[in-house]
Amino acid sequence: MRIAPVPALPEIRLYAAHPASGLWRLTHPEGRGAEPEEEADEDGAEPQPPYWAYAWAGGAVLARYILDRPESVAGLRVLDLGAGSGLVGIAAAKAGASEVIASEIDSNGVAALGLNAAANGVTITVVGEDITAGPPPPVDVVAVGDLFYGQDLANRIMPFLDRCLAAGINVLIGDPGRAYLPRSRLRLLAEYRVPDVGEVGDAMKPSGVFSFERERGEFRSSR
């Protein structure tokens, strides 16, 4: 993997995939003993890349928002949910968060997260397991970058986000408009044009940062 500045986020550098990185072995275990000529070369394509090896639009737009508006996390405890590369958590740490926790279920992603945090000179506590079935950790902000690309995943995290709101935790979502984004529960805070994986050339995709809101009519404690 090569370390390089993130497009639209020059303040942050990540170890990123490239065609000759060999990451295809991680998604094709049977290919780990393959002959060298079967591997992708510098000009080849990388099949089925791991999510944590790329900066996705939702994470990029949320990280950009946090860096531009450090008051959104400064002095607060932040959870980067489904952290992937750790881009959002790194942005939060750079913006002055008092503590950053990153949850990531992929063991290779956990390793990449540690390397990326060290490369950017920040400290992040990594939780290498799915935390969405339980209560939220003691944080002030939950950051959700690009987690609404699948129905099953959306169904799993929505109840967790509702428990976060019930606990008085602010939830920020960055997303370019994936299929299962809960639009009726969102309030737009900002919009940026950032690159996304799979876009042609240097194309920039409009992506939003949202506040996740309680369902209409839901009782809000005055506490």
Secondary structure by P-SEA (a helix, b strand, c coil): ccccccccccccccccccccccccccccccccccccccccccccccccccccccccaaaaaaaaaaaacccccccbbbbbcccccaaaaaaaaaacccbbbbbbccaaaaaaaaaaaaaacbbbbbbcccccccccccccbbbbccccccaaaaaaaaaaaaaaaaabbbbbbbbccccccccccccccbbbbbbccccccbbbbbbbbbbbbcccccccccc
